[in-house]
Each structure stands twice: as C-alpha cells, then as structure tokens.
Amino acid sequence: MNFHRIQRLLGTGLSAIFLVGCASQEPEYTGPSEPIEESFVEEQTAEPVGPRVESGKLVVSSSDSMGISETLGGIFLFDFDQAVVRRSGHAELDKHASALSGDRYLRARLEGHADERGTREYNLALGERRANAVRAYLVAQGASNSQIEVISYGEEKPFNTMHNESGWAQNRRVEIVYR
C-alpha cells in the first residue's frame, strides 16, 4: 500500500510541475498601442539641451530656457606682451567653464597666439603663457585640467596679416577649439 501511495504522490507532483511549466506568460510590453500625442513630443523637444560642439565651437542653450542657443566665439584678446586674461572676456569664459564642468566628456584645446613682433621662440612662449592663463581661469571656475589641452602657435597663424597695431591686436589671442 505504501508503494501505491508514493506512486500517486509522485504522479500528482509531476503533473503539477508539468502544468506550471506550460502556463502561459504575460505578453511582453512593446510600447504604447496608440500613437504618441504631438504635445508630448513638443514638450520633449522644448527642454533645454546640453552644450554641443559644432565645427569646433561650443553651442550652449541660453539661460532663459526658451530653446534659444548661442554659439560662443571662443577668441580672447590680450594686451601687448601680456598674458593676463582681460576682464572683458570673463563672462564668456564663465560660460565655457560652466559647460566644461557640467559635461566631463567635453574636450577643449587652447591655442595661444602672438603678433609678429619678437623672436619666434619668445612668441611661442608668450602664446603658451596666454593659453595657460585661460586654462587657469577655466579650472578656477570648475573645469577639469584633464579636459583642456594647451598649444602655442606663437606668430605662425596670424588672424590678421596687416603689419600695424590693429592687425597685431587681433593676433594677440587665445582661441578655444572643441573636439
């Protein structure tokens, strides 16, 4: 009798296991069955977008969040034989620093330049000092040192080829190029 009892229990247990294994599962969720409403899509696109890079320039959303973007110039001028960031460039540099500190994947190259006066070696060193001054400002405002590369072209890549004070003033600069 014990044998028949064990046989029935095993049969019942195996049947239960088989039935559980064959039970239907809930269908996978594949998304909404109705089209997404246009207003929902508009709300999605109206949100402020983070900074982006276009042709080496940084494009940032304006602070009023109206969907307006601004392309930052990224050119900072210096006085003759100086490597001090002018106060007039601080507002734009603050925007660059904010974007860099907010997105650790952004990378910038600071290209230092000088006018044609002075020796080649002196102008290379001056361009590097200028680029390092901009880097120090950006880092002080929250950017990471590892996001910023410094290079000096000295007098090799003039913006203006005029040999006068106006041309030289445009050549004493640091350009920020994003990659």
ZAMARGU-4260 file (C-alpha; in steps of 0.2 Angstrom, whole numbers, plus 5000, padded with zeros to 4 digits):
<rodrens>
0) 5000/5000/5000 | 5014/5012/5003 | 5020/5009/4986 | 5004/5015/4978 | 5003/5030/4989
5) 5021/5035/4984 | 5016/5032/4966 | 5001/5043/4967 | 5011/5057/4976 | 5024/5057/4963
10) 5011/5057/4949 | 5002/5072/4956 | 5019/5081/4959 | 5025/5078/4941 | 5008/5083/4934
15) 5009/5099/4944 | 5027/5103/4938 | 5022/5100/4920 | 5007/5111/4921 | 5017/5125/4929
20) 5030/5124/4916 | 5016/5125/4902 | 5007/5140/4910 | 5006/5155/4898 | 5016/5170/4902
25) 5011/5188/4901 | 5015/5196/4884 | 5030/5207/4883 | 5026/5226/4884 | 5031/5233/4867
30) 5026/5251/4870 | 5010/5261/4868 | 4997/5254/4857 | 4991/5272/4852 | 5002/5285/4844
35) 5011/5297/4855 | 5002/5314/4856 | 5010/5329/4847 | 5010/5339/4863 | 5020/5326/4872
40) 5033/5326/4858 | 5034/5345/4859 | 5037/5345/4877 | 5051/5333/4875 | 5060/5344/4862
45) 5057/5360/4871 | 5068/5355/4886 | 5085/5364/4886 | 5098/5354/4878 | 5116/5352/4885
50) 5131/5360/4876 | 5136/5353/4860 | 5151/5356/4848 | 5148/5362/4830 | 5164/5365/4819
55) 5175/5366/4834 | 5164/5380/4843 | 5153/5377/4858 | 5135/5380/4857 | 5125/5382/4873
60) 5107/5385/4877 | 5103/5402/4884 | 5099/5404/4902 | 5081/5409/4899 | 5077/5391/4893
65) 5067/5397/4878 | 5075/5385/4867 | 5087/5398/4860 | 5105/5393/4858 | 5121/5403/4857
70) 5137/5399/4848 | 5152/5405/4859 | 5166/5414/4849 | 5180/5407/4859 | 5193/5421/4855
75) 5201/5430/4869 | 5212/5445/4866 | 5227/5451/4875 | 5237/5467/4878 | 5255/5469/4870
80) 5267/5457/4879 | 5254/5452/4892 | 5247/5435/4897 | 5233/5442/4909 | 5215/5437/4904
85) 5206/5453/4901 | 5190/5457/4912 | 5180/5459/4896 | 5182/5440/4892 | 5177/5434/4909
90) 5158/5432/4905 | 5161/5421/4890 | 5174/5411/4899 | 5162/5408/4913 | 5150/5400/4900
95) 5164/5389/4894 | 5169/5384/4911 | 5151/5380/4916 | 5149/5369/4900 | 5166/5360/4904
100) 5162/5357/4922 | 5144/5351/4918 | 5150/5339/4904 | 5166/5329/4909 | 5167/5322/4891
105) 5169/5339/4883 | 5187/5342/4877 | 5195/5359/4873 | 5211/5364/4865 | 5218/5382/4870
110) 5228/5389/4855 | 5239/5403/4861 | 5245/5416/4848 | 5256/5431/4847 | 5259/5445/4835
115) 5274/5445/4824 | 5285/5457/4835 | 5298/5447/4845 | 5308/5432/4841 | 5300/5416/4836
120) 5305/5407/4852 | 5298/5422/4863 | 5282/5422/4854 | 5279/5403/4856 | 5282/5405/4875
125) 5271/5420/4876 | 5257/5411/4866 | 5259/5396/4879 | 5258/5408/4894 | 5242/5416/4887
130) 5234/5399/4884 | 5239/5393/4902 | 5231/5409/4909 | 5215/5405/4900 | 5217/5387/4907
135) 5220/5393/4925 | 5204/5404/4924 | 5193/5389/4917 | 5200/5377/4930 | 5197/5390/4944
140) 5179/5391/4938 | 5176/5372/4939 | 5183/5365/4923 | 5194/5350/4925 | 5213/5351/4920
145) 5211/5335/4911 | 5198/5342/4899 | 5210/5356/4892 | 5225/5354/4881 | 5237/5369/4878
150) 5246/5373/4862 | 5255/5388/4856 | 5257/5394/4838 | 5266/5410/4843 | 5266/5421/4827
155) 5264/5406/4815 | 5245/5408/4812 | 5240/5426/4811 | 5222/5431/4811 | 5226/5447/4803
160) 5241/5449/4791 | 5241/5468/4792 | 5258/5475/4799 | 5250/5488/4810 | 5243/5490/4828
165) 5226/5485/4823 | 5232/5469/4815 | 5244/5465/4829 | 5230/5467/4842 | 5219/5454/4833
170) 5234/5442/4833 | 5237/5443/4852 | 5224/5430/4856 | 5219/5413/4863 | 5206/5403/4853
175) 5196/5389/4861 | 5193/5374/4849 | 5182/5360/4855 | 5184/5342/4849
</rodrens>
